[in-house]
């Protein structure tokens, strides 16, 4: 098929990856959809249920699989969409609820925790599963040990009379901890609400209940089939894709690899089993005015730029709207990931995600002028904007963002800007942070700048710890282990102590001095905090110095406490109006 044929209005099923060569400039007609899903016929089965015979519709059934934290990305199971609207896999409990693990065949104790070996399974307390007649092809989704490390697993042994579950290998991640959350997935007996579906792999049937406002006989019903990238720009130069709608696939929608001078504009990437877009080892890419939503894994993932030479990739994501991302892999698969050198995300709207809105790492990362809200809504110990574990991530700026209504307060809680595990050097300037548990979190690193931000109803606004100076094995082992490796082994023979890095960021000499002076360093935190505004925050929660900060190097100056009446002067009108509406 000629590439220009793919620009015509209508649904185009892509039976294989479409590879875009250099010099291609395509603009789609309105109503053009590049799809990895097939339009199917559904039969009414009675009692409000409908069914799709997958193989009769030319679709090979793709089962649930182990996926999530610590797992490689792999194509998802089959999903169903009615008139472009995704249905939800049936689960128990419903409405985002969870059960908890209450015990184990051979319980063990570690400090205050009771835990069990994953290969032995776990117990729960709930009688409803005893009523299920369909007990095969069940999945479970759990935050097995930590609120930032969930996985989907396949149930191997299910004994509802004993309230016992044993998963197939690899079972989960880390270990099972008493009190941690899980739910059952793909439960045919719980297919009770409109907008739900379940898969019976024994018969090859997909069962669903349509949305109440759907005329199912006339609706377009699509089931995802393609597990390969739909579009690929590999090694190409000078490419423009404009106005395309892409998705309905089990894999990734768009893959850029070693590409240059690419523009992806005014596109919709939706209903995707894996990621919307990967840009690996690319240069000169602009992704603008795109709508990205309903992905199983992440949204726009960028790994580009050379940290060995600090050559910038010059990739920008701007004016995009991203929401309902990482619906299957709910942690560390963000709407936007920026890893490398010379990457920018600006003027984007990001909302409604279970974990972080953005992850960043590397050098010359710019995150500015974005609005981020209703993120980190299911997980804990996470931030709307997150980076961690490297003293050499320098030249990074998080500025002029409006971050509000973040977090579920699960576990260790949530942060607007999270500098985790001795990440250092981040400049946080002129952000407006409203209704977030913690505003800026400085987790043991050095050379932070927190300047000119407006904190409203954050508790605390700025929190600082000194984990780099802590003697506990968990933290000191990181300083002498992975953090030291990250400092001296950036890539090949390149080190944070080399002139390439030291000439740009002389303060890295402080880290080198710590490591050079002793094989057992304790690295104290440091930060500049000035010209910030605190509204509705008690004095002790404005800047909260916590553990091991007593020897830290901190500067506080020209910070002010303000009342709500002063916000009108400080804030942009559109931000002020949103906050006032919330105040009522």
N, C-alpha and C positions, 0 to 999 in steps of 0.2 A: 504494500500500500504506500502511495506517495504521502509524504508528510503533510502536504497541503490538504489532503483528504481528512486528516484528523482535526482540522480547524473548523469543519462544517458543523452546523447545528445538529443535535441528536446525540444519542449514547453510542460510544464506540468501545466495544469490548476489546481489550488488548490481550491477545492470546500469547504474547511473548513480550519481553522488554523492547521498547522502542528506543533506539540509540540515536541521539541527536548529534549531527556532525558540525564541524566548524562553519561559521558563516550563516547559520540558520537563524532566521527571524520570522517567527510565527505569531499571528494574532488570531485568537479563536473567535468565531461567531458567537453571539449570545445563544445560550442553550446548548453549547458544546460540553459534553462530559466524557472524559477518558476514564474508562472504568475497568477495574479488575474483578468486577462481579457480574453475574449472569442474571438476567431477568427470568423469573421462575413463575410457574403456575402453582397456585395453592388450592387445596381442597378443603371444604368445610367438613369437620369431623364431629360436629355437635357440641352442645354445651359451651358455645362461644369459642371453641378451639378450632384452629386451622393447622394444616400440616403440609409440608413440602417434601416430596420424595427427591432427595438430592441427586442420586444417580440417574433417575429418570429425567432430570432436568440438566444432565450433562455436568454435574458437579461431583467431584470426588470428596467424600466426607473427610474433613480434617478435624481430628480430635483435640480436646483440651490437652495441654502439656505443661510440664514444669517450666515456670518462667518467673522472672522477678529478680530480686537482689542476688547478685553473684552469679547470675545465669547469662549465657550468651543470648543475644537477640535471635529469635527464631519466629517464622511466620505463625500467626495466630490460628485459632480454630475458625470455622465458618461463622460469620455473623449475618444478620438479616436487617434490611433497611426497607421501610415502607415510605414511598414518596420522598426518599432522601433522609428520612428520620430513623436513627438507629433504635432498635429495641434493646432491652436489657436482659442479660442472661439471668434466668431464675436463680434465686438464692434464698437461704434461710440463715438467720433472720432477715426480714425485708427492711427496706427503707434505710439502708446503710448500717443496720444493727449488727451486733456481733455476739457470739457466745464466748466463754472463756474456758481455757484448759484448767481443770480442777485437780488433776492428779495424774500419776504415771504408774505403770506396772512395777517399776523399781525406782522409786523416788530418791533423789539425792539432794543434799543441802550444800549451799555455797554462800556463806555469809547469811544474809537474811532471805535468800531466795531458795525456793524448792524447784528443782528442775528434773528433767528426764532425758534419757538418750533418745534421739529421734527414731532410731530403728525399732524401738519398743512401743511406739505409739503413745496415745494419751487418752484420758477420760474427760468427759464434760458432764454437765448436769442440765438435761432438758428432755422432756418426755415426748415432744412432738415428733421427732424422727422415728419413733416406734410405729407411727401410723403410716409411714411411707411404704408403698407396695413396690415401687421401682427403686431398687437399691444398687443398681449398676451404673457405671459411667459417671459417678459422682466426682466432683472436684472439691477442693477446699482452698480457701485463701486465708493466710494467717500472718500476723505479726508475731512470729514464733518466739523470739527472744527480745527483740528491740523494736521500738516504734518507727524505726527508719530502715528496717531490713525485712520486708514482707516477701513472700513468694506464693504463687499458685502451685498446688500439687495435686496429684491424682490419688484418690482413695484406693488403697489396695485391699484392706480388710475393714469392713463396716459391721459393727455389732451393736445395733441400737438398743437391744435389750440390756446390754451392759454399759451403754453410753460410751462406747469405745471406738476409736479410729486409729488405724495404722496406715500411713501413706506408703505408696510405692517409692523406691529410691528416686531421687536423692533426699526424700523425706521432708526437707525444710532447709533451714539455714541456721547455723550456730548450734542451737539446742532448743528444746521446749522448756519454757518457763511458766510456772504456775501463775495464773491470773492474766496471761497474755491473750490477745483477741484472735478469733478465727470465725469464719462462716462457711457454710456449705454452698457449693455452686452447682449449676446444671441439675437442679432437682426437679424432675418431672412432676412430682406430687405437689410442688410449690408453685406450679405454673397457674397462678390464680388471679393475677392482676393484669389489666390491659397494658400492652406495651412490653410484655415479657416473652422470652422464648427459651427452649431447652432442646438439646440434641440427644437423640437416641441412636447411638452408633451401632447397636445390634440390628436395627431395622433400616438404618440410613435415613431416618425421618427427622426433620426439623419441625418441632411443634411450636406454635405461637398463639398468643392472643393479641389481636390488633388493637390499635388505639381506638378509643370510643368514637372519635370523630372521623373514622376511616370507612370509606366504602371499599371493602377489601376486594370485591369482585372487579372494581374498576381501577384500583390503585396499582402503581408500579412497585412490584416487589422484587428486590434484588438481594442475592446472597453472595457474599464475598468468596472468591475462588482463587485468584492469582496470589501465589506466595512469592513471586519474584518482583523486583523493582519495576514499576510501570514505565518510567522514563529514566533514561541514563544519559548524562553528559560526561563522557570519559575522555580526558585528554583534548577536549575541543576548546576552541577560542572563538570569541565574538558570537555569542548566542543570546537571543532574546525570546522568551516565552511570555505572552501577554494574554490575559483574559481566559485562561483555561480553568476548567473545573476537573479535578483529578481525585480518584479515590475508589472506594468500595473494594478494597483489596485486603489480603491477609498479610502482605509484606509491606515494604516501604514504597511510598508513592514516587519520589524523585530522588535520584542519586547523582550527585556531582562529585567527580573524582579527578584531581589534577586538571581542572578546567580553569580558564581565565577569561576575564571580560564577559561575564554572564550577567544578564538581568532577568529576574523572575518578577513579574509585576502584575498586579490586579488578578491574581489567581486564587482559587479556592481549593484547599487540600483538606479532604474530610472523609470520615468513615474509613479509617485506615487501621489495619491490624498492628503494624509496627510504627515506624516514625514517618512523619510527613516528608521530611527532607534531610538528607545528609550532605554536607559539603566538606570533603576530605582533601587536604593538600591543594586547596584552590587559591586563586588570586584574583582580585578585582571583581568581586561578586556583589551585586545589589539585589536584595530581596525586599520589595516594597509594595505596600498596599495590598497585602495578601491576607486572606481569611483562613485560618488554620484551626480545625476543631475536630473533636471526637477521634482521637488516636489511642491505640492500645499502649504504645510506648511514647516516646517523646515527640516534640513538634519539630523545630528547626535546630538541627545539631551541627555545629561547626567545629572542625578540628583542622585548623589551617594556620600558616605562619611558621617560621623556623626559629625555635628558641636557641638553637646553636649559634645562629648569626644575628638574631633579633630582626630578621627581615620580616616586614609587615605584610600580612595577607591583604589588607585593605578590603575587608568584607563588612558590609553594613546590612542590618535588618532594621527597617524603619516603617513607621505608619502601618504596622500589621496588627491584626486583631486575633488573639489566640485564646482559646478557652476549651474546657473539657478535654484536657490533654492527660496522657498517662492513665487511662482508665483501667488497664490491666496491670501494668508494672507501675505501681503507684509511688515509687521512690526513686530518685536520681535519674528520672527520665523527664526532664523539664520541658516546658514550652520552648525555651531558648537556652541552648548551651553554647558558651563561647570559650573555647580552649585553643590557645596558641598565641599569636602575636598580631596586633593591629586589627582588632575586631570591635565592632560597634553595634549596639542595640539602642535605638532612640525612637521616641515618639510612638511607642507601641502600647497597646492595651492588652493586659494579660489578666485573666480572671478564672475562677472556678476550677481549681486544680487541687489534687490531694496533697501535693508536696511543693517543692520550690518552683517559683516562676522562672528563675534564671540560675544557672550554675556557671561559674567562671573560673578560669585559671590560666596563667601565663603572664604576658606582659603587654602593656599598651592596650588594655581592655577598657572600653568606654561604655558605660551604662547610664544613659541620661534621658531625662524628659519622658519617662514612661509612667503610665498609671498601672498599678498592680493592686488587685484586691481579691478577696475571697480565695486566697491560696493557702497552702499548708493546712487544709481543712480536715484532713484525716490522720495525719502523721504527727510525730513529735520530734523534738531535738532537731529542728530544721528552720531554715530561714527563707523568706520570700526571695532574697538574693543571697546566694551562698557560694563561698569558696573556702578552701582549707588546706592545711598541711604543707606549706612551703614558704620558707623565708625569702625566696628569690622571685616570687610573683610581685613585681614592682611596676610602677607606671600605670596603675589601674585606678580608674575614677568611677565613683557611683554618685551622680549629682543630679539635682533638680527633678528627682522622681517623686511622685505622689503615691505613697504606699499606705494602704489603709484596710482595716477590717481583715486582718490576717490571723489565722490560727485557730486551732481546735482546743488548745491547752491540754493536749494529750501528753502524758509522760513528762519529759523535760521541757516542754513548752516550745514556743515559737518566737522568732525574731524577724524584724524587717530586713536588716542587713547583718548577716551572720559571717563573721571572720573566725573560722573554726580552727582549732588545733594548731595555733601559732602561725597561721597565715599572717602576713605582715605587709605594711606599706600602703594599704588601701586608703584612698582619699575619699571621704564621704562629705559632700558639701552641698548645702542649699536644698536638701531634701525636705519634704513635708511628710511626717510619719504620724499617723493618726490611728488610734485604737489598735495597737499591736502590743502583745505582752511585753516584749523587750524591743526597744527601738534599734540601737546599734549595739551589737555584741562583739566585744574584743576579746577573743579567746586565747590570751597568752602571747600574742605576737608583739611586734615592735613597729615603731615609726608610723603609727596611724595618724591620720588627720581627720578630726570630726569638727567641721567648721560651718557655721551659718545655717544649721538645720533647725527646723521647727518641729518640736515634739509635742504632741497633744494626746493626753490620756494614754500614755505608755508607762508601764510599771515594771522595771525602771526605763528611763529614757536611754541611758548608756550604762552598760554593765561590762565590767572589766575583771578578768581573773589573771592569775600568774602561773598557769599550768606549766609553762616552760621552765619555771624555777621550782616546781614541785618535786618532792623526793619520792613520791609513789612510783612503783614500777611502771604503771600504765603510762604515766606522763613522761617520766625521765627516760624510759625506754624509747619513747617516740623521739625525744630530743637527740639521743645518742644513736638512734637507729634510722628510721625513715626520713626524719627531718635533716639529719646530717647527710644522708645519701642524696636527698633532693637538692641540697645546697652544693655539694661537690660533684654531682653526676647529672648535670642538666641534660647532657647529650654528648655521647662520645667522650672527648677529653675536656669539654667545656665545664667550667665551674663558676659559682657565684663569686669567687675571689679573683676571677680573671679580669683583665682590664676592660674587656667588652662590657661586663656588667658593672664593675666598680667605677668606671668613668661616668656612667649614667646615674648610678645610685651609690654614692660613696658610703652611705650608711651601712651597706653590706659589709664593710670592713669591721663593723662592730660584731657581726655574727662570726666572721672569720677569726676575729681576735678571741672570742669565747672558745671556739673549737681549737684554736692553735695553742691556747694557754694551758689547757688541761684536757685529758681524755674523758673527763667526767664533768662537763659544764652544766651550770644551772643558769638559764638565760632569762633575765627579768624582762617584764613588759615595759613598753613605753608608748606614749600617745600625746598628741596636742589636741586640746578640746577648747575651742574658743568661738565666741560670737553666736552661740546657740541660744534658742528660745525654748522655754519650758512653760507649757500651759496645762493646768489641771493635774499637776504632778507634785506630790509631796516632796519636801526637801531631800529626805534621805533616799528618794528614788530617782533623783535627777541624774546624778552620777554615782553609781553603786560600785565601790571598790570591794571585791569579794576576796576569795582566798589567794594567798601568796602574792599580794600586790604591794605589801608594805615596803619593799625595796625597789619598787618600780620607778620609772622616770616619767613624770607626768607634768604637763603644763595646762592649767585652767586659766582662762582670761576672758573677760567681757561677755560672759554668759548672763542671760537675763531671764527673770520670771515675768510672764505677761498674763493678762486676763484675756478672756474671750473677745472683749471689745477691740483689742489691738490686732486681732487676727486679720481684720479687714484691711488694715494697712500693709501687713506683711505678705499676704497671700495673693496669688492670682485670683481674679474674680470668679472664675469657674470652679476653682478649688474651694474658695471661701463659701460659695453657694452650696456646694455638696456637703460641706461640714455643717453649715447652718441648718440644712434640711435634716441632717441626722440629729442635731441638737433638738430639733422640734421647735 
